[in-house]
């Protein structure tokens, strides 16, 4: 599985634009409605919707900055509260998922935070009808970081391409924005001497696990 840095950057940008299109489009539509609306109650409702769309856009940007970007302003480690806030902001407003945060460490190495965030993103997307998303991480005495992400819900759909990208068995180059997060997580884990374990396709829950150097 190979991909040039430019192609990979393009995929990440495509994923970001895809996820921002809906809330930003809603902002645009809301502003157009507000300009033509004179009823006080309807104007109040328009403003409420604009606020919701603005918060969703900001939450997505914060998440992708940590998960995909350089996370400027942070050193070699990232405060785990930042990661928790980013995940809860991304999924919390939809009320589709219950988030279980099982991380006691105050900070984790930046690559581990990125792997955790991208695995959480993939698992959350796979819970197409909602459910429970649990995220755990631990910095062990040997310096390794162990990460576990578990998803449970009435319907779990993990695209075979994403599964292959996560475990490193994708024969073709990554060519779809939806696989960018999986490729990034697998690459970061491999650089730190780890591999991502994924539960079987017919398992009752979705489980990701990785142990990587801190």
N, C-alpha and C positions, 0 to 999 in steps of 0.2 A: 504494500500500500504506500504509494508515494504521491506527493502533492507539492507544488512549488510554493514558497512563501507568499508570492503575489496572489496565486489562486486561493490559498487558504485565507488570506486577508479579505479577499473578495467574498468568500463564503460567509465569513463572520459578519461583514458589513451587510450582506443580504439578509442574514438571520436577524440582525438588529433592526434593519429597515422593515422587515416583515412584521416583527413584533410591535413596532412603534406605529405602524400604519393605522391600526384601529383606533387607539386613543387620540392620536394627533388628528385623524380624520374627524373624530367626534368633536374635537375642539373647534375645528373649522366649521363643521355643520352647526354647532351650537352658537358660534358667533354670528353666522348668517341668520339663524332664527331670531337671535336676540335683537339684531338690527331692525327686523321687521315686526317685532312683537311689542304691543303696547299694553296688553293686559298685565296688571301687577303680579297676579298669581303665576301666570305663564312665564313672565320674566324671572321670577324667583326660581321657578323650576329649571329654566335654562341656565341660570347661574349655578344652581346646584349640580347640574350635569356637567357644566364646564369645570367646576371644581373637582368632580370625580375623575374626569378625563385628564386634568392636569396632574392630579396625584398619581394616577396610573402611569402616565408618561414619565414622571420623575422617578417612580419606583423601578420601572423597567430600566431606565438609564443608570440608576445607581447599581442595580444588579449586574448589568452587562459591563459596567466600568470595572467592577471587581472580578467578574467571571472571565471576561475576555480581554480587558484592557491592562495597561501597565500599573493601574492602581496607584497613581501618583499621590504623594503625600504619606505613603506607608514605607517603612523600611523593609528589612528582610522578613519581618513577621507582620501579621495583620491581626488586629483585635477581633476575636471571634464574635463579639457583639455586633460588629459591622456586618459580618456574614449572616448572622441571624436576622438582623434588621432587613438586609437585602432579600433574603428568602421569604420572610413574612410579608414584605412589601410586594413582592412579585406575585405571590399566591393568595395573600390574605384578603384582598379586597373582593375577590370573586366568591368568597365563602364556599369554595368548592372543596378545599382541602383543610384538614386539621394538621397542624404542624407540631411534631414532637421534637424538641431540641434537647439532645442528649450529649452535649459538649460541656465539660467542666473546665477545660483549658482556657486560660485568659487570652492566649494568643497562639497562633500556629504559623509555620512557615508559609510564605506567600504561595508557592506552588501547591501546597496541600490545601490551602483555602480555595484556590482555583479548581482543583479536582473536586473538592466537596461541593462547590457551587454548581459546577457543570453536571455532576451526577444527580444533584437535587433537581436541577432543571429537567433533565431527561426523565427521571422518575416521576416528577410532577406532571409532565406532559403525557406520560404513559397511563396515568390514572384518568382516563377519558371521562369517567362518570364521577369523579371525585373519590375521596377516601382519606386514608391516613398516611401521612408522609413523615417518617422518622429519620432524623439525621444524627449520627453519632461520630465522635472522633476522639482519639486519645494519643497523647505523646508518651511513648513508652520509655523505659529507662535506658534502652539501647539506642535511643535517638530516632527510632523509626516512628512514623505517624500511621496509625491505623484508622481507616475511615469506613463507616458502614452507613449505607442509605437503604431504607426499606420502605416499600410502597405496598399498601393494601387497599383494595377497593372492589366494587362490584364488577368492574371490567378493566383489565390491564392489557394494553396494546403497546408492545415494544417492537418497533420496526426492525426486521431482520438486518437491514443495513446498519442500523445503529448498534445492534448487538455485535455484529461482526467488527465494526470499527472499535468498539470498546475492548474487545478481547484480542484484537490484532489479526483477525483472519479475513479481513475484507480484501478480496482479490483485485477489485478495480479501484482506481483512484477515487477519493472522495469528491463527489461532483454535485452534492445537494446540500443546501444550507442547513437542513434539519440534521445532517450528520456532523456538522462542524463542531458542536459541543462534545460529541463522543470522541471525535478524532483528537481534539485538544486535551481532553481528560486522559486518554490513553497515552498520548505523547508525553505529557507532563509526568505521569506515573512511570513510564518507561525511562525517562531521563533520570528519575530518582531511584531507579533500580527496582521498580515494582510493576506488577501487572494487575489488571482489574478482573475480578471474578464476578460472574453474572449468574443468577439463578437460572434453572432450566426453563425453557419456554412454556412447559405445562405445569410449572409450580403455581401454588395458590397465591403466592406473594412474589413481588419483584424485589430482588436483593442484589445490591452492589457492595463489593468489599475490595479494599486495596490496602496494602501495607507498603509504604514508601519511605525513603530516607528523609529525615527532617532537615 
